[in-house]
Every structure is written in structure tokens, then in C-alpha cells.
Amino acid sequence: MPSPMTAQRAPDVHSWFTRRKYAIELAMLPYRRYRHAFEPGCSAGLLTELLTERCDRVTATDVDVAALNATDRRLQHAGRRGQVVLLHGSLDQPWPPGGFDLVVLSDVAYYLPADVLRTVLDRECPRLAANATVVAAHWRHPIPGLPMTGDHATDVIGATPNLHVRASYRDPDLTIEVFGT
């Protein structure tokens, strides 16, 4: 069966592949409920909306103001806007305060060079709440213009001190690792 996408572009937020990926990510979470999730790179907010079903609060960021506006509209329509703080920002900036017990790095970590991602994780992961969950979910194929594949980004995340693998999923197009602190 052919891949749902070419190696030339990342998955579309409205595609079956993306919806399936989000369903797998959520099914792999080890806890039924989370107090406060952080989702950098929220895009159009589909995953953000899904996270509100499992999290008391979500802080979501994106570098694209149009993406934040789309997320805002989606959450307003779903009646979930009150659970989410939307911020303009990048994964490599200092993360907002929050004592996060869930961090979802979904199709975002490969936008940074490996050394920058390493610096971010070494700076931010020690600030996570005890027994926090970190999800790394990425398209596995090279995307022109990006410094890493999803596999490489996941390896960098997995090498973070004090993170241990709780669950793994891989298929030809997708890698998901769930880590605990």
C-alpha cells in the first residue's frame, strides 16, 4: 500500500494519517488524566482540542499567528477555549511556567538542529513535574529544509537525562515514543 504522503512534505492536519497519529498518541498515554499539558507547535489545534479531553489545562504555542488564530477558533467552537492558554512562541524559547506533567512534542522537534534540541531539553526537562510524561511523535521521512528526521529527533529526546521509555510505536511513516520522568 502506498504511503499516505510523500517524503516531500509533512502530514496535513486534516488527513487520515494525522488523525490516526493523534489517536495512537493519546492511546499511548500512561495516565487517564493530566493536570497541565504543554504542546509547542500546536498548528491548527486539532491535537490541542483532543488534549483538553484528557487534561485539566493545556498551554499551547506556535510561531505562526495564523495557526494560533485557527486553534483559538477551533477551541471556541468546541467550547474548550477556557482550558487552554495560547502563546506565540517557539520550542527553543524558554518554556512557560506551569509545572507540566505532560509535554507533547508532535511533529515539532525536527524543526530544530540536534544541538539546539539537546540544549532545550536539558534546560526544560528538569523543570517538569514529578512523574511527568513526554511524548515524541514524528513523521519518519526526511523533509527538505528540516535539520533532522523524526527518528533522529526521537533519539535526541530519548537521550535526555532522567527520561525513560514507557511505550514505543513505529511503522514505516511514524515514530512515537512515550517517556516518563
Salt bridges, closest charged atoms under 4 A:
GLU25 OE2 - LYS21 NZ 3.21
GLU49 OE1 - ARG74 NH1 3.56
ASP56 OD1 - ARG33 NH2 3.09
ASP72 OD1 - ARG81 NE 2.45
ASP107 OD2 - LYS21 NZ 2.79
ASP122 OD1 - ARG118 NE 3.14
GLU124 OE2 - ARG123 NE 2.64
GLU124 OE1 - ARG127 NH1 2.19
ASP151 OD1 - ARG140 NE 2.84
ASP151 OD1 - ARG170 NH1 3.63
ASP171 OD2 - ARG20 NH2 2.95
ASP173 OD1 - HIS141 NE2 2.64
GLU177 OE2 - ARG170 NH2 3.81
